[in-house]
């Protein structure tokens, strides 16, 4: 019996040694600082790589000085070395600490992928999306969307191409330029009011709204830290009335502004987790950010509440008749069912199977856009490539996760807040 006990405890000791030892918070903190430094170094090599940073200025200065003497290949080696260090840490369980380690690992995978692209390596659409954003999109053939086109055909009957009819109908709802600010101010205020009924933000939170031109995107949130955002609206093309609530939720409440303010409050400041003071654009953070921002529109305005608010408040401010508001909103929601077509077109375009002219033609047909708007959509794809998947696929994942809580609005908002304030990865949203 004595010998058996010795063998048993020896075996237990061997098993224990084979497991990864628990990492101390200081170990993870040190690796998190390395990650921030590395991300800033990569940001010195690619404009726009860092979407937001409000961490210590000394790390930023260190990164700037160090990056000047580093090649992309050397940065890739640094990334691999840091990946190995993070991989040595335990990631079992669903504690915030374990999720923190998994988050760092996923962000470093994205950094390694982006560095490959920066060095000229060509990746397939699927491999690029997986490497950068942690998901592989299930893209459907374009004819799959013919049924959606038929549904829209019934909404906008008449002569001419369907794209021309849709464009002509939507142009009736363009907001006059001189009325843009009061319309967007009112929409953002309502999005904020509805969000604040469920999520508490720092008392000093604020944003500044600007109207700009010459961008490939329609709206952008630049998070500045200390719960403050700069929200920009691109006015290159006429802005339709549906964009007011969409942008107010997406860029503001409960979208990007709320996400960044909560991460700063709960993780950067609340736990001293420095890695959340930086946001590399080409990373899984973007799928969570865009997906939650898109779903936030439906969460804040369930059922017919958007229609009621727009008809009572937004249409009068825009100087437009609300007589066809219901038909217009039904059309805009139906058009969202064509979102996946954009991703399929982007894959065919980016992988070289169609040229830009053909991509514009397909966008006109399957996104029901004017040539001018289709060109603008392709400008975005040229600049951001597979980033386009984050809006639709991210929204689907967030919706499924939030609505699994049931129909109770409080339960749904609680799940939304969990996504926005914790180290969330795409895999965390799957059943």
TADA-V34116 format. One line per field, one symbol per residue. ss: DSSP state (H for helix, E for strand, - for the rest). psi: psi as a letter, one per 40 degrees, with the letter a starting at -180 (. if undefined). burial: I if it has 9 or more other C-alpha atoms within 8 Angstrom, else O. A space follows every 50 residues. Layout:
ss = ???
psi = ???
burial = ???
This chain:
ss = -HHHHHHHHHHHHHHHHH------HHHHHHHHHHHHHHHHHHHHH----E EEE---HHHHHHHHHHH----HHHHHHHHHHHHHHHH--------HHHHH HHHHHHHHHHHHHHHHHH------HHHHHHHHH--------HHHHHHHHH HHHHH------HHHHHHHHHH--E--HHHHHHHHHHHHHHHHHHHH---- -----EEEEEEE------EEEEEEE--EEEEEEE-----E-HHHHHHHHH HH---HHHHHHHHHHHHHH----HHHHEEE---HHHHHHHHHHHHHHHHH ----HHHHHHHHHHHHHH------HHHHHHHHHHHH--HHHHHHHHHHHH -----HHHHHHHHHHH----HHHHHHHHHHHHHHHHHHHHHHHHHHHHHH HHH-----HHHHHHHHHHHHH----HHHH--
psi = dddddddddddddddddeihihhiddddddddddddddddddddehhedh dihfahddddddddddddehiddddddddddddddddeiieiifiddddd ddddddddddddddddddeehhiiddddddddeeihighiidededdddd dddddgiaiiidddddddddeefhhideeddddddddddddddddeedhh iideiiihhihiifieidiihhheiffhihhihhfdihhidddddddddd dchfbdddddddddddddddefgdeeeighdgiddddddddddddddddd gibedddddddddddddefihedfddddddddddddeedddddddddddd eeeiaddddddddddeefiidddddddddddddebedddddddddddddd ddeeeaehdddddddddddeeighiddeei.
burial = OOOOOOOOOOOOOOOOOOOOOOOOOOOIIOIIIIIIIIIIIIIIOOOOII IIIOOOOOIIOIIIOIIOOOOIOOIIOIIIOIIOIIOOIIOOOOOOOIII IIIIIIIIIIIIIIIIIOOOOOOOIIIIIIIIIIOOOOOOOIOOIOOIIO IIIOOIOOOOOIIIIIIOIIOOIIIOOOIIOOIIOIIIIOIIOIIIOIOO IOOOIOOOOOOIOOOIOOIIIIIIIOIIIIIIIIIOOOOIIOOIIIIIII IIIIIIIIIIIIIIIIIIIOOOIIIIIIIIIIIIIIIIIIIIIIIIIIOI IOOOOIIOIIIOIIIIIIOIOOOOIOOIIOIIOIIOOIIIIIIIIIIIII OOOOOOOOIIIIIIIIIIIIIOIIIIIIIIIOOOIIIIIIIIIIIIIIII IIIOIOOOOOIIIIIIIOIIIIIIIIOOIOO
